Amino acid sequence: MSQANPIKNQQPDDLFIQVKSYMVGFLLSVILTAMPFWAVMTHHFEKPLTIAVVLVAAIVQIVVHLKYFLHLNFSKEGKLNTFSFLFTALIIVMVVGLSVWIIYAANALMM
């Protein structure tokens, strides 16, 4: 049972493009982590604006991770992975959301 080594089958240009993609993702992740950290530690902004900066940076960082590290996109090759991920995320959100709803409803009925 021999498996083909994917690195041996790739051209040097393909490897350069992959490494470049990972480096861009890494740098964006570092910047998107440092910005909210700076905003919180320096107290440069008011509290609501600091919370907004942290939330926006977190959402953008999720998108960066999905694009640069998980390679989710809407190209022909990536559509199946993207839709599988979105379906999984939908199911998880529904299970967690409905569970919290049921727990609060049960708590309200016990009071």
C-alpha positions in Angstrom: 0.0 0.0 0.0 2.1 2.8 -1.2 0.8 6.3 -1.2 1.9 8.9 -3.7 3.9 11.7 -2.1 2.0 15.0 -3.1 5.2 17.1 -2.8 7.1 15.0 -5.3 4.3 15.5 -7.9 4.2 19.3 -7.7 6.2 21.8 -9.6 8.4 24.3 -7.7 6.1 27.1 -8.8 3.2 25.4 -7.1 5.1 25.0 -3.9 6.1 28.6 -4.0 2.5 29.7 -4.4 1.4 27.4 -1.5 4.1 28.8 0.8 3.3 32.3 -0.2 -0.4 31.7 0.6 0.5 30.3 4.0 2.8 33.2 4.7 0.2 35.8 3.7 -2.4 34.0 6.0 0.1 33.9 8.8 1.0 37.6 8.6 -2.7 38.6 8.4 -3.4 36.4 11.4 -0.6 38.0 13.4 -1.9 41.5 12.5 -5.5 40.6 13.3 -4.4 39.3 16.6 -2.1 42.2 17.5 -4.7 44.9 16.7 -7.3 43.9 19.3 -4.6 43.1 21.8 -3.2 46.6 21.4 -6.7 48.1 21.6 -7.5 46.3 24.8 -4.1 46.7 26.5 -3.7 50.5 25.8 -7.3 51.5 26.5 -6.9 53.8 23.5 -10.6 53.6 22.6 -13.8 53.7 24.6 -15.1 50.4 25.8 -17.9 49.9 23.1 -15.4 50.8 20.3 -12.8 48.4 21.7 -15.4 45.6 21.8 -16.3 46.4 18.2 -12.7 46.3 17.1 -12.2 42.9 18.8 -15.4 41.4 17.2 -14.6 42.7 13.7 -11.0 41.5 13.9 -12.3 38.1 15.1 -14.7 37.8 12.1 -12.1 38.9 9.6 -9.6 36.4 11.1 -12.1 33.6 10.7 -12.4 34.5 7.0 -8.6 34.6 6.7 -8.2 31.2 8.3 -10.9 29.7 6.0 -9.3 31.2 2.9 -5.6 30.8 3.5 -5.3 27.7 5.7 -8.4 25.6 4.8 -8.4 26.8 1.2 -12.2 27.2 1.1 -13.3 29.0 -2.0 -15.9 28.8 -4.8 -13.7 27.6 -7.6 -14.6 24.4 -9.3 -12.2 22.4 -7.2 -13.2 24.0 -3.9 -17.0 24.1 -4.1 -17.5 20.7 -2.6 -15.3 21.4 0.4 -16.8 24.8 0.9 -20.4 23.6 0.8 -19.5 20.7 3.1 -18.0 23.1 5.6 -21.0 25.5 5.4 -23.4 22.6 5.9 -21.4 21.3 8.9 -21.3 24.8 10.4 -25.1 25.2 9.9 -25.8 21.9 11.7 -23.4 22.8 14.6 -25.0 26.3 15.0 -28.5 24.7 14.9 -27.6 22.0 17.5 -26.0 24.5 19.8 -28.6 27.2 19.3 -31.6 24.8 19.8 -29.9 23.2 22.8 -29.5 26.6 24.5 -33.2 27.4 23.6 -34.4 24.1 25.1 -32.3 24.6 28.3 -33.7 28.2 28.8 -37.2 27.0 28.2 -36.8 24.1 30.7 -35.3 26.5 33.2 -38.2 28.9 32.8 -40.7 26.1 33.3 -39.0 25.1 36.5 -39.1 28.5 38.1 
